[in-house]
């Protein structure tokens, strides 16, 4: 490749830049949760809330252009795996091109089909599922299907973390998981709600049954 072309390409916006995120929002607003990616403060809150440092396998639903994906990988152990499930084929291509990490597996498909994605990639039950997909723009039936897919996939003692502008995911999530613990990240535009549901471990379930 000529040197001038190489230099020109080095200063062009990379796929993970906000312009790619905005383009995806304008093309398919129901599949993209925001016009702009999450702030770095939001990313830090997500990784802390999910306790990613101790996860062997995590799933990210709706990674978009991969900004949050990078933050998740940075917080995970060297031997961990991250399965990113994205329904937008263009975003899948962008993530594969822009993130070179052997721990990352990009799967094109619906968040309602987590068990099938795990089987396809020969993965066990995840410790954590994280979601930034916009539950407020999808049908109630699809939202519940996704949440049930999450619950059926999580390992005992695992957790589900969802970050949203609105509270629709909590309204639906209470029907599947029960009430969530809630946080609010003000250093994001707009401010973001963060919900966490914890799946009981096998030990705690056994203790409850023996009472």
N, C-alpha and C positions, 0 to 999 in steps of 0.2 A: 504494500500500500504506500503511495507517495507520502512524503513527510507532511506536506501541506494539508492533505486530506486527513491524516492522522491527527494533526493539531486542531483542525476544525471540529472533528468529531469529539475531541476531548473536552471542548467547551460547550457542546450542545447539551440541552437539558436531558438528564437521564430519565428512564421510564418511571422511577419512583418519585419524581418531582411532582408537586401539586398540580401542574397543568394536566398530567395524565390522569390524576384522580378526578379533576374537574370534568375532563372529557368523558370519563366513565359515568359520572353522575348525570351529565346532560344526556347521554345516550340511553342509559337505563337507570333512571332515578330510583326505581323501586328495588334495585339490587345493590345500590350504593348508599351507605348510611349518612354520608356527609359530603358537602362540597369540597372540604379540605381535610387532609389527614389529621390524626390526633396529634396533640402537642407532646413534647418530650416529658412534661410533667404528668400528662395522662398516661403515657407509656410506662413511666416509673410506677405509678399507682397500680396499673394493671398487673405488672410483673410481681409487685409485692403482694397484692391481694391474692394472686394465683399461687404464690409460693413456688415459683417455677424452679428455683434452685434445687429442689428435692424431687422433681418430676423426672421419671424415666421416659415417659411418652406424654406429649401434650398435643392437643388438636386445636388449630385455629380455624374458626369458621368465618369466612368472608375476609381474607387478608387484603383484599384490594390490590394496591400496587406494591405492597410489601414493606411499607414503613414500619408498621407495628411488628411485622414478622421479624425484622432485624432486631428490634428491641427484645423480643421474646427469645430469640436465639442467643443474644448476648447474656441473658439472665439464666440460661439453662446450662446444665453440666456438659462436659465434653463428650460423654458417652450417651447423652439423651437423644431423642428423636422428636421432631416436630412435623406433624402432618397438617398441611395447609389445604383446606377444602374450599375451592372457589368455583362459583358457577359461571363466571365470565371468562371465556376462553382467552380474550385479549389480556386480561390481568394475569392469568396463569402463565402466558408466554413472557410477560414482563418480569414476573417474579423469577422464573427460571433463568432469564437472561441477566438479571441484575444481582441475584444472590447466589454466590458460589459457596455452599456449605453442605458437606456430606450428611449432616444431620437433618436436612430439610427434604421433605417429600411433598411435592405439589400434586394435588389430585383435583381434576376438573369434574365437578359434579355438584349435586344438591346436598345441603346440610341435613336434609331429612334422611339421607342414605349413609349415615356414618358406619353402621355395621358392615355394609357392602364394601366401603372404602377400606376398612380395617382388614377384611378378608383379602381384598385384591392386593394389598401391599404386605400381607403376611405379618400383621401387627397385632399385639395383644390389647387388652383393655387399657385405655389411657388413664393417667392419674389426674389430668386436668383437661377440661374443654373450655376454650375462650371464644366469645362471640361478639363481634361488632356489627353483625348484620341487622338491618332495620326492621324489627318486628312490627313497627307502626305502619309500614307500607304494604304488608302482606296480609293475606286472608287469615282469619282466626284458625281455620283448619290447618293451613300450612304451618303457622306458628306453633300450634300444639304438636303437629307431627315432628317438627324439628326438635322441640323440647323432649318429646318422648324418645326420639332417636338418641339424644344426648344421655338421658337417664339410663337407657338400656345398654349403652356402650361403656359408661364409666365404671372403673374398678371400685370395689368397696373401699371406703375411705377417701375417695376422689372428690373433686369439686368442679363446679361449673361457675364460670365468671362471665357475666354479660355487661357490656358497657353501652349505654344508650342515652340519647337526648330525652326521650320520653319514658314513661313507666309501663308501656304496654307489655314488655317482656316480664315484668314482675307480676302484672295482673294474670297473665297466662301461666307464668311459672308457678304461682301458688297452687294451681290446679294439678300440677305434675310433681313438684318438689315440696310444696309448702312455702311458708314465708322465707324471704331471703334476708341476709344482712346487707345493709345499704350504706354507700358512701357517696359523697358528691365532690367532684374535682372541679374547682372554680377556675384553675389555671388552664383552661381549654376554651376554645371558641367554637360553639357556645359551651357553657358548663355541661359536664357529662355526669350522668348517674352510673354508678358501678354497683352491680348486684353479685352476691356470692351465695351459692347453695352448696352445702356439704353433704355428701352421700355417707350414711352410716357405715362404719367398718363392720366386718363379719363378727368381730368380738363384741362390739356394742349391741348389735342386733341379737346375738345369743344371750347377752346379759338381760336385755329387755324381755325376751321370751321366757326366761327362767324366773322372772319375778312373779 
